[in-house]
Amino acid sequence: MKTTGAWYPDRVEACLFDLDGVLTPTAEIHRRAWSELFEEAFARQPEPVCPYDDDDYFALVDGRPRYEGVRAVLASRGIDLDWGDPSDPGSFDTICAMGNLKDSLFLEQVSSRGVSAYPGSVLFLDAVMGTGWKVGVVSASQNARTILDAAGILDRFEVVVDGHVTAELGLAGKPSPDTYLEGARRLGVEPGCTIIVEDALGGVEAGRAGGFASVVGVDRGAGAQALRTHGATIVVDDLAQLLPLSPRQTPSSATPMSSCPTVQDLGTPDHHPTPSSCPTVQDLGTPDHHPTPSSCPTVQDPPTRPPKEES
């Protein structure tokens, strides 16, 4: 199944990828590690606790810094635990200790199972690099470089903003756009000339909030409708569905950065077509489902609106 029409503007210079669930299937390993952690943690509680499930993962954990994920899940069950210190050894004594224990569980599974990149994601990455776009990775994981190296794709990325960078700079994690903005800054590009590729609800929300050119949602379980609601410009099941990339302007011939459109240039939520009237890639399988050009605005066909004032 392939997309039709444009899902990104003429002026693009870079693409920033999330890691787990976008480039590598490590999101599934994370999910198993989180599940193992909280099943044991909840079993230790003096009173029965609502079991941990995948809904918790997508709503409270996915895309967040590890310790914030622990805190959010515990808070959802009314469990109060000291924050502790990042140097705490893995245990159930503090939030940091639980986060470190989860990290150990994750790395054990990576070591035993190995890691490989999604074939469709590699094809898309090759196509993106073939256009001359700059590429980087923005991940909450402190193991991002280890995973990229294990998958054999670390050397393809000019920039990696991971959990270590986030901690060193004191950046807010997703759904704040801070880490993606830092990735664009390190690549030397404007957000309005940069595409975000994400599978997490908090990640697509970060892309929308940061004013990026386009936000691709990869549905690995979060749900296509939820990804659209949180800010995805387009939703796919596999990045190969976005191929081939249409010819676009190269950085040398493109217009100045100040003209780069952003996701916000598509209009406010009031201008967005409803899900029933504007299909995503999953709805484009047959000609009967294709909207007419006048019924669904694209990046190149924004709704009429008063010109913006320069800030």
Protein Blocks (a to p, Z undefined) as FASTA:
>chain_A
ZZedjfbdfbdcbdcddfehplpcklmmmmmmmmmmmmmmmmmpmbdcddddfklmmmmm
gopafklmmmmmmmmnopacdebjaklccdfkbmklmmmmmmmmmmmmmmmnopaddfkl
mmmmmmmmmnopacddddfbfklmmmmmmnopmmmpmbdcdfklmmmnopacdfbfklmm
mmmmmnopafklcccddfbfklmmmmmmnopabdcdddehnopklmmmnopabdcfbfkl
mpccdddddfklmccfklpccfklnopfklpccfklmccfklmmbmklpccfklmccfkl
ccdddddddZZ
